[in-house]
Amino acid sequence: MRITWIGSLLLVLGACSSPGPTGPVGTMGPQGEQGPPEERGSNGLPSDPCLHPSEPGCSAAAAALSCKALKKTPSFVGGDGTYWIDPDGAGGKDPFEAWCDMTTEGGGWTRVFSVLAPATDCVMGTGYTADPRVRSECAKLSDAVINQLATERIFYTQVEWMPKLFTRYTGVLSSQGNAVTTIGQVVTQESYTAVQAATPSYTPKYSGFILFSQHDWYEPDTQLGSRASSCRFSLEHLSTSGQRKDACCSPDCSIFNHGWMTAYVK
């Protein structure tokens, strides 16, 4: 080894010895701050509005009592689509996924019924038939769950591409043949605001007034406050196989529409 001074710089020339062993790994530092949340895409699929299971309504653990309760949750920012709900609350039956209409008349509507008319082979009893989230020929939640969800005793129905029709009633909804005796008094209007302001004062007299049926075959349509242009459900044969389930689209029910019929409550 030779040592040489160049000005104030000391040079050490010669062979270097081999490096020593690697030292132990140091302890991990503290976790960094969480990054900003991802923005919700404007063109996401309406059937899958959730970004994370922890969001309200986006998992069984985060289920709301209903679409209406979910809509009122301060941290909820979603739109129309499928969400988890639990109508009887913790400790009751398991939560399930439901289709929520979060835009019509303030949102908070739960789809509880779906039929592809004429649905001749469709038979619905008081229990669960099939999942009404999908475009189905014959699907509804159980009468018990429907009535749990219908806290305002207001439902709206729609035949695809036709205006919505809103009904307010004083009793309970039923799929049984004697539903005319359980629904109480009714009033039907073409907006949520109008039906809220109206007083249910008409007592259905015809036994065909079942579940979401919105006309009385042998009474003037004006009794229900609806126009013929807003197709009303014809469900008198809801529990009978081989009979059509249609939408009555004229004052005397001489014109029927086929297509997708859905019903929502809140």
Residue frames as qw, qx, qy, qz and C-alpha x, y, z in Angstrom:
[[0.000, 0.890, 0.456, 0.000, 0.00, 0.00, 0.00],
 [0.433, 0.109, 0.014, 0.894, 1.28, 3.48, -0.86],
 [0.071, -0.838, -0.429, 0.328, 0.07, 6.84, 0.52],
 [0.407, 0.227, 0.262, 0.845, 0.37, 9.90, -1.73],
 [0.010, 0.712, 0.361, -0.602, -0.51, 13.54, -1.05],
 [0.310, 0.410, 0.450, 0.730, -1.76, 15.65, -3.95],
 [0.162, -0.545, -0.016, -0.823, -2.23, 19.07, -2.57],
 [0.410, -0.284, 0.535, -0.682, -4.67, 18.63, 0.27],
 [0.891, 0.055, -0.137, -0.429, -6.03, 15.36, -1.16],
 [0.379, -0.444, 0.808, -0.081, -4.83, 12.13, 0.39],
 [0.795, 0.258, -0.399, -0.377, -4.79, 9.12, -1.95],
 [0.589, -0.359, 0.712, -0.131, -4.51, 5.59, -0.62],
 [0.653, 0.440, -0.497, -0.364, -3.38, 3.20, -3.30],
 [0.060, -0.298, 0.943, -0.139, -3.31, -0.53, -3.02],
 [0.379, -0.213, -0.857, -0.276, -5.52, -3.58, -2.83],
 [0.506, -0.358, 0.180, -0.764, -8.77, -3.29, -0.86],
 [0.150, -0.054, 0.950, -0.269, -9.85, -5.96, 1.54],
 [0.214, -0.356, -0.817, -0.400, -13.15, -7.86, 0.90],
 [0.382, -0.459, 0.002, -0.802, -16.41, -6.28, 2.27],
 [0.166, -0.115, 0.827, -0.524, -17.74, -7.38, 5.63],
 [0.009, 0.375, 0.925, 0.059, -20.98, -9.34, 6.15],
 [0.202, -0.503, -0.365, -0.757, -24.34, -7.65, 5.51],
 [0.110, -0.097, 0.593, -0.792, -25.89, -6.12, 8.60],
 [0.137, 0.412, 0.877, -0.208, -29.36, -7.09, 9.94],
 [0.003, -0.554, -0.538, -0.635, -32.52, -5.71, 8.29],
 [0.039, -0.088, 0.348, -0.933, -33.83, -2.59, 10.01],
 [0.196, 0.442, 0.780, -0.397, -37.30, -2.38, 11.54],
 [0.174, 0.558, 0.620, 0.522, -40.21, -1.38, 9.28],
 [0.025, 0.039, -0.140, 0.989, -41.18, 2.26, 9.44],
 [0.342, 0.387, 0.586, -0.625, -44.67, 3.54, 10.24],
 [0.403, 0.499, 0.719, 0.268, -47.46, 3.10, 7.65],
 [0.114, 0.042, 0.214, 0.969, -47.91, 6.03, 5.32],
 [0.380, 0.312, 0.335, -0.804, -51.06, 8.11, 5.10],
 [0.527, 0.413, 0.742, 0.031, -54.02, 6.72, 3.15],
 [0.164, 0.024, 0.470, 0.867, -54.30, 8.03, -0.39],
 [0.418, 0.177, 0.073, -0.888, -57.33, 9.93, -1.71],
 [0.629, 0.243, 0.703, -0.226, -60.46, 7.84, -2.49],
 [0.240, 0.093, 0.733, 0.629, -61.07, 6.73, -6.05],
 [0.372, 0.218, 0.000, -0.903, -63.64, 8.79, -7.89],
 [0.583, 0.309, 0.722, -0.206, -66.91, 7.08, -8.80],
 [0.191, 0.000, 0.664, 0.723, -67.10, 6.63, -12.56],
 [0.419, 0.295, 0.105, -0.852, -69.94, 8.39, -14.36],
 [0.658, 0.262, -0.463, -0.533, -70.55, 5.52, -16.76],
 [0.129, -0.215, 0.944, -0.215, -70.48, 2.57, -14.38],
 [0.348, -0.255, -0.829, -0.356, -73.03, -0.21, -14.73],
 [0.463, -0.440, 0.097, -0.764, -76.18, 0.67, -12.76],
 [0.895, -0.244, -0.325, -0.185, -76.47, -2.93, -11.60],
 [0.806, -0.185, -0.280, 0.488, -73.16, -2.69, -9.75],
 [0.037, 0.913, 0.017, 0.406, -72.93, 0.78, -8.18],
 [0.690, -0.712, 0.098, 0.086, -70.64, -0.22, -5.32],
 [0.391, 0.756, -0.487, 0.197, -66.93, 0.48, -5.15],
 [0.183, 0.338, -0.818, 0.429, -66.21, -1.25, -1.83],
 [0.496, -0.369, -0.783, -0.071, -68.09, -3.72, 0.43],
 [0.279, -0.315, -0.545, 0.725, -67.84, -1.28, 3.33],
 [0.170, -0.111, -0.184, -0.962, -70.06, 1.24, 1.55],
 [0.492, 0.139, 0.538, -0.671, -73.68, 1.38, 2.79],
 [0.798, 0.364, 0.197, -0.439, -75.73, -1.35, 1.16],
 [0.501, 0.636, -0.550, -0.203, -72.75, -2.88, -0.64],
 [0.345, 0.186, -0.910, 0.134, -72.47, -6.10, 1.39],
 [0.597, -0.485, -0.625, -0.136, -74.54, -8.20, 3.76],
 [0.511, -0.327, -0.449, 0.657, -72.60, -6.68, 6.67],
 [0.066, -0.169, -0.031, 0.983, -73.49, -3.17, 5.48],
 [0.056, -0.478, -0.781, -0.398, -77.15, -3.90, 4.63],
 [0.220, -0.095, 0.171, -0.956, -79.82, -1.24, 5.16],
 [0.427, 0.249, 0.729, -0.474, -83.39, -1.92, 6.27],
 [0.566, 0.648, 0.509, -0.028, -84.69, -0.94, 2.83],
 [0.489, 0.411, 0.269, 0.721, -83.84, 1.07, -0.25],
 [0.159, -0.890, -0.210, -0.374, -85.62, 3.99, 1.41],
 [0.651, -0.732, 0.061, 0.190, -83.44, 3.71, 4.53],
 [0.737, -0.021, 0.258, 0.624, -80.36, 3.37, 2.36],
 [0.290, 0.691, 0.277, 0.601, -81.24, 6.51, 0.41],
 [0.330, -0.906, -0.073, -0.254, -81.48, 8.45, 3.67],
 [0.820, -0.359, -0.016, 0.446, -78.05, 7.26, 4.88],
 [0.023, -0.944, 0.120, 0.307, -75.81, 10.38, 4.97],
 [0.311, -0.549, 0.655, 0.416, -72.78, 8.59, 3.52],
 [0.642, 0.335, 0.676, 0.136, -74.73, 6.97, 0.67],
 [0.099, 0.616, -0.284, -0.728, -73.80, 8.34, -2.77],
 [0.300, 0.024, 0.882, 0.363, -74.97, 5.57, -5.12],
 [0.444, 0.176, -0.256, -0.841, -77.58, 5.52, -7.86],
 [0.888, 0.069, -0.015, -0.455, -79.99, 2.93, -9.22],
 [0.468, 0.420, -0.778, 0.008, -78.83, -0.65, -8.86],
 [0.819, -0.265, -0.507, -0.034, -78.52, -3.71, -6.66],
 [0.066, -0.572, 0.536, -0.618, -77.93, -3.26, -2.93],
 [0.399, -0.151, -0.871, 0.242, -78.13, -5.39, 0.20],
 [0.421, -0.449, 0.070, -0.785, -81.16, -4.85, 2.43],
 [0.281, -0.087, -0.899, 0.325, -82.38, -6.46, 5.66],
 [0.347, -0.517, -0.321, -0.713, -86.06, -5.55, 6.23],
 [0.731, -0.591, -0.314, -0.134, -86.39, -7.25, 9.63],
 [0.166, -0.871, 0.384, -0.258, -83.01, -6.02, 10.90],
 [0.232, 0.463, -0.825, 0.227, -80.17, -7.77, 12.66],
 [0.300, -0.109, 0.840, -0.438, -81.06, -11.09, 14.25],
 [0.734, 0.341, 0.278, -0.518, -83.90, -11.82, 11.84],
 [0.877, 0.362, 0.292, 0.119, -83.76, -13.40, 8.41],
 [0.617, -0.174, 0.303, 0.705, -80.62, -13.06, 6.34],
 [0.168, 0.681, -0.115, -0.704, -80.06, -9.88, 4.29],
 [0.665, 0.356, 0.599, 0.268, -80.63, -10.17, 0.56],
 [0.203, -0.168, 0.344, 0.902, -79.87, -8.22, -2.59],
 [0.311, 0.721, 0.587, -0.198, -82.62, -6.03, -4.02],
 [0.359, 0.403, 0.341, 0.770, -82.97, -3.64, -6.92],
 [0.151, -0.669, -0.382, 0.620, -83.28, -0.05, -5.71],
 [0.288, 0.719, 0.346, 0.530, -84.72, 2.80, -7.76],
 [0.449, -0.476, -0.252, 0.712, -82.82, 5.76, -6.35],
 [0.145, 0.004, 0.273, 0.951, -84.01, 8.38, -8.86],
 [0.206, -0.527, -0.645, -0.514, -87.82, 8.24, -9.27],
 [0.412, -0.761, -0.230, -0.445, -89.55, 10.91, -7.18],
 [0.354, -0.780, 0.402, -0.325, -86.70, 11.24, -4.70],
 [0.483, 0.348, -0.799, 0.086, -85.62, 7.58, -4.86],
 [0.290, -0.262, 0.746, -0.539, -85.70, 4.95, -2.15],
 [0.835, 0.113, -0.010, -0.539, -88.03, 2.51, -3.98],
 [0.353, -0.295, 0.887, 0.036, -87.54, -1.27, -3.69],
 [0.588, 0.177, -0.547, -0.569, -88.56, -3.44, -6.63],
 [0.475, -0.159, 0.764, -0.407, -90.71, -6.25, -5.26],
 [0.710, 0.389, 0.544, -0.218, -92.51, -7.61, -8.34],
 [0.093, 0.499, -0.593, -0.626, -91.60, -8.47, -11.93],
 [0.675, 0.316, 0.656, -0.122, -93.77, -10.08, -14.62],
 [0.005, 0.234, -0.618, -0.751, -93.37, -10.49, -18.36],
 [0.610, 0.372, 0.418, -0.561, -96.94, -10.30, -19.62],
 [0.654, -0.381, -0.215, -0.617, -99.03, -12.12, -20.58],
 [0.064, -0.372, 0.818, -0.434, -97.29, -14.55, -18.17],
 [0.758, -0.145, -0.336, -0.540, -99.97, -17.18, -18.65],
 [0.806, -0.086, -0.570, 0.135, -98.11, -19.86, -16.70],
 [0.155, 0.363, -0.504, 0.769, -97.10, -17.52, -13.87],
 [0.623, -0.593, -0.479, -0.173, -98.61, -18.44, -10.49],
 [0.179, 0.415, -0.474, 0.755, -97.88, -16.33, -7.40],
 [0.570, -0.579, -0.581, 0.043, -98.87, -17.13, -3.86],
 [0.339, -0.935, -0.019, -0.101, -98.20, -15.19, -0.69],
 [0.752, -0.474, 0.241, 0.390, -94.61, -16.47, -0.45],
 [0.080, -0.670, 0.495, 0.548, -91.45, -15.71, -2.37],
 [0.854, 0.464, 0.189, -0.138, -91.64, -16.70, -6.04],
 [0.786, 0.248, 0.096, 0.559, -88.34, -15.59, -7.61],
 [0.402, -0.412, -0.037, 0.817, -85.85, -12.72, -7.60],
 [0.331, 0.853, 0.403, -0.037, -87.58, -9.60, -9.03],
 [0.254, -0.697, 0.287, 0.606, -84.27, -7.85, -9.69],
 [0.229, -0.149, 0.746, 0.608, -84.08, -9.46, -13.10],
 [0.520, 0.201, -0.273, -0.784, -86.39, -9.25, -16.11],
 [0.117, -0.020, 0.986, -0.116, -88.45, -12.24, -15.13],
 [0.367, -0.287, -0.658, -0.592, -91.74, -13.75, -16.27],
 [0.678, -0.561, -0.390, -0.271, -92.85, -14.50, -12.74],
 [0.551, 0.054, -0.508, 0.659, -91.07, -13.04, -9.70],
 [0.324, -0.773, -0.053, -0.544, -92.00, -11.40, -6.43],
 [0.088, 0.290, -0.739, 0.602, -90.86, -11.14, -2.84],
 [0.227, -0.402, -0.873, 0.158, -93.08, -12.64, -0.16],
 [0.215, -0.782, -0.378, -0.445, -96.14, -10.66, 0.89],
 [0.628, -0.690, -0.222, 0.282, -94.68, -10.39, 4.40],
 [0.552, -0.205, 0.133, 0.797, -91.46, -8.78, 3.15],
 [0.142, 0.516, 0.418, 0.734, -93.33, -6.51, 0.73],
 [0.366, -0.826, -0.347, -0.254, -95.45, -5.17, 3.57],
 [0.655, -0.534, -0.091, 0.526, -92.37, -4.71, 5.76],
 [0.448, 0.026, 0.264, 0.854, -90.81, -2.58, 3.04],
 [0.016, -0.595, -0.473, -0.650, -93.97, -0.58, 2.26],
 [0.284, -0.352, -0.551, 0.701, -93.80, 1.68, 5.30],
 [0.138, 0.189, -0.022, -0.972, -95.51, 4.57, 3.49],
 [0.479, 0.432, 0.740, -0.190, -98.27, 2.31, 2.09],
 [0.444, 0.756, -0.127, -0.464, -97.52, 3.67, -1.37],
 [0.661, -0.068, 0.635, 0.394, -96.46, 1.65, -4.40],
 [0.413, 0.645, -0.223, -0.602, -95.88, 2.47, -8.00],
 [0.760, 0.146, 0.615, 0.153, -96.19, 0.19, -10.98],
 [0.222, 0.677, -0.357, -0.604, -94.96, 0.52, -14.54],
 [0.853, 0.353, 0.370, 0.102, -95.47, -1.26, -17.80],
 [0.555, -0.236, 0.340, 0.722, -92.28, -0.81, -19.79],
 [0.200, 0.174, 0.401, 0.877, -92.27, 2.41, -21.85],
 [0.251, -0.711, -0.522, -0.398, -95.51, 3.58, -20.22],
 [0.142, -0.655, 0.267, -0.693, -96.02, 6.22, -17.50],
 [0.236, -0.014, -0.849, 0.472, -95.68, 5.19, -13.88],
 [0.507, -0.555, -0.351, -0.559, -98.80, 4.95, -11.75],
 [0.119, 0.232, -0.695, 0.670, -98.75, 5.56, -7.97],
 [0.605, -0.483, -0.517, -0.365, -101.23, 4.06, -5.51],
 [0.083, -0.328, 0.619, -0.708, -101.75, 4.89, -1.85],
 [0.653, -0.312, -0.626, -0.291, -103.72, 2.47, 0.30],
 [0.425, -0.623, 0.315, -0.576, -104.73, 2.08, 3.94],
 [0.939, -0.250, 0.135, -0.194, -104.51, -1.69, 4.50],
 [0.467, -0.485, 0.691, 0.263, -101.97, -4.35, 3.54],
 [0.510, 0.475, -0.534, -0.478, -100.97, -5.87, 0.19],
 [0.668, -0.114, 0.715, -0.172, -101.85, -9.49, -0.50],
 [0.192, 0.274, -0.782, -0.527, -101.54, -12.03, -3.32],
 [0.215, 0.233, 0.927, -0.202, -104.61, -13.92, -2.11],
 [0.006, 0.455, 0.711, 0.536, -107.94, -13.91, -3.90],
 [0.269, -0.820, -0.505, 0.035, -109.56, -11.96, -1.08],
 [0.474, -0.045, -0.089, 0.875, -106.98, -9.15, -1.31],
 [0.094, -0.587, -0.323, -0.736, -109.79, -6.72, -2.01],
 [0.601, -0.722, -0.312, -0.143, -110.68, -7.05, 1.67],
 [0.740, -0.410, -0.120, 0.519, -107.12, -6.42, 2.92],
 [0.464, 0.297, 0.123, 0.826, -105.91, -3.46, 0.86],
 [0.104, -0.573, -0.422, 0.695, -108.38, -1.08, 2.48],
 [0.354, 0.880, 0.244, -0.201, -109.19, 2.17, 0.72],
 [0.646, -0.011, 0.362, 0.672, -107.11, 3.35, -2.21],
 [0.292, 0.900, 0.054, -0.319, -106.34, 6.33, -4.40],
 [0.751, 0.093, 0.382, 0.530, -104.25, 6.34, -7.59],
 [0.154, 0.938, -0.047, -0.308, -102.39, 9.29, -9.13],
 [0.818, 0.511, -0.022, 0.263, -99.69, 9.78, -11.73],
 [0.321, 0.627, -0.445, 0.552, -97.07, 11.28, -9.43],
 [0.536, -0.193, -0.676, 0.467, -95.74, 10.56, -5.96],
 [0.020, 0.009, -0.272, 0.962, -96.45, 14.11, -4.84],
 [0.509, -0.175, -0.287, -0.793, -100.06, 13.92, -5.99],
 [0.717, -0.252, -0.636, -0.131, -100.75, 10.58, -4.36],
 [0.382, -0.090, -0.595, 0.701, -99.17, 11.76, -1.09],
 [0.163, -0.013, 0.151, -0.975, -101.56, 14.70, -1.06],
 [0.585, -0.168, -0.484, -0.628, -104.61, 12.61, -1.97],
 [0.498, -0.239, 0.634, -0.542, -106.81, 10.83, 0.54],
 [0.147, -0.014, -0.962, -0.232, -107.51, 7.12, -0.07],
 [0.456, 0.116, 0.361, -0.805, -111.29, 7.10, -0.24],
 [0.725, 0.211, -0.394, -0.524, -112.23, 4.41, -2.74],
 [0.602, -0.248, 0.729, -0.212, -113.04, 0.91, -1.51],
 [0.268, 0.247, -0.803, -0.472, -112.44, -1.72, -4.23],
 [0.746, 0.019, 0.308, -0.590, -115.48, -3.89, -4.77],
 [0.864, 0.357, -0.289, -0.206, -114.21, -6.45, -7.26],
 [0.857, -0.425, 0.279, 0.086, -112.30, -9.49, -6.04],
 [0.807, 0.439, 0.037, 0.393, -109.82, -9.05, -8.90],
 [0.010, 0.915, -0.249, 0.318, -108.14, -6.23, -7.01],
 [0.934, -0.282, -0.037, 0.218, -105.15, -8.38, -6.03],
 [0.701, -0.234, 0.071, 0.669, -101.72, -7.20, -4.89],
 [0.181, -0.370, 0.161, 0.897, -100.73, -4.41, -7.34],
 [0.197, 0.557, 0.714, 0.374, -103.89, -4.50, -9.44],
 [0.093, -0.298, -0.145, 0.939, -104.92, -0.92, -10.19],
 [0.375, -0.062, -0.365, -0.850, -108.34, -1.04, -11.72],
 [0.422, 0.167, 0.764, -0.459, -111.78, -2.27, -10.83],
 [0.144, 0.153, 0.819, 0.535, -113.41, -3.99, -13.80],
 [0.078, -0.630, -0.731, -0.248, -116.97, -2.98, -12.96],
 [0.217, -0.818, -0.297, 0.443, -116.44, 0.51, -11.57],
 [0.385, 0.912, 0.013, 0.143, -115.64, 3.82, -13.34],
 [0.749, 0.177, -0.201, 0.606, -111.91, 4.36, -13.71],
 [0.010, 0.711, -0.104, 0.695, -112.30, 7.88, -12.33],
 [0.764, -0.621, -0.112, -0.134, -112.81, 6.28, -8.93],
 [0.847, -0.260, 0.024, 0.464, -109.08, 5.56, -8.90],
 [0.057, -0.925, 0.112, 0.359, -108.00, 8.87, -10.43],
 [0.496, -0.305, 0.628, 0.515, -106.00, 7.27, -13.25],
 [0.492, 0.575, -0.264, -0.598, -105.89, 7.87, -16.99],
 [0.957, 0.210, 0.181, -0.081, -106.18, 5.02, -19.43],
 [0.544, 0.735, -0.375, 0.154, -102.77, 6.01, -20.85],
 [0.147, -0.555, 0.747, -0.336, -101.17, 4.87, -17.61],
 [0.686, -0.009, -0.686, -0.244, -101.57, 1.13, -17.99],
 [0.571, -0.464, 0.435, -0.518, -103.04, -0.44, -14.87],
 [0.017, 0.250, -0.968, 0.011, -102.17, -3.95, -13.81],
 [0.814, -0.077, -0.174, -0.549, -104.71, -6.69, -14.43],
 [0.150, 0.371, -0.883, 0.244, -103.78, -9.37, -11.89],
 [0.750, -0.198, 0.163, -0.610, -107.07, -11.03, -11.05],
 [0.981, 0.077, -0.161, -0.074, -105.61, -14.40, -12.10],
 [0.040, 0.780, -0.588, 0.209, -102.30, -13.92, -10.28],
 [0.433, -0.351, 0.796, -0.236, -102.65, -17.22, -8.43],
 [0.829, 0.304, 0.396, -0.254, -104.16, -19.17, -11.34],
 [0.353, -0.276, 0.713, 0.539, -102.22, -21.07, -13.98],
 [0.312, 0.380, 0.777, 0.393, -103.31, -20.83, -17.61],
 [0.065, 0.907, 0.415, -0.032, -104.67, -17.30, -17.21],
 [0.483, 0.541, 0.008, 0.688, -103.13, -14.08, -18.51],
 [0.380, -0.709, -0.234, 0.546, -101.61, -11.39, -16.33],
 [0.432, 0.538, 0.334, 0.642, -101.77, -8.21, -18.40],
 [0.130, -0.307, -0.199, 0.921, -101.89, -4.44, -18.27],
 [0.228, 0.746, 0.626, 0.013, -105.24, -2.83, -18.95],
 [0.319, -0.198, 0.166, 0.912, -104.58, 0.21, -21.17],
 [0.159, -0.342, -0.453, -0.808, -108.03, 1.56, -22.02],
 [0.398, -0.254, 0.302, -0.828, -111.02, 2.81, -20.00],
 [0.870, -0.068, 0.031, -0.488, -113.05, -0.36, -20.59],
 [0.504, -0.430, 0.746, 0.060, -110.02, -2.70, -20.50],
 [0.852, 0.465, 0.198, -0.137, -110.61, -3.70, -24.12],
 [0.569, 0.709, -0.359, 0.212, -106.97, -2.96, -24.94],
 [0.823, -0.531, 0.129, 0.156, -104.13, -4.80, -23.22],
 [0.288, 0.820, -0.493, 0.045, -100.39, -4.32, -23.35],
 [0.963, -0.126, -0.105, 0.212, -97.86, -7.09, -23.18],
 [0.379, 0.699, -0.355, 0.491, -94.40, -6.46, -21.85],
 [0.504, -0.011, -0.639, 0.581, -92.43, -6.08, -18.66],
 [0.419, -0.757, -0.195, -0.462, -94.44, -5.02, -15.63],
 [0.500, 0.065, -0.596, 0.625, -92.73, -4.06, -12.36],
 [0.435, -0.811, -0.271, -0.281, -93.85, -2.80, -8.96],
 [0.420, 0.278, -0.460, 0.732, -91.95, -0.82, -6.31],
 [0.495, -0.776, -0.383, -0.079, -92.71, 0.12, -2.70],
 [0.387, 0.304, -0.424, 0.760, -91.23, 2.38, -0.05]]
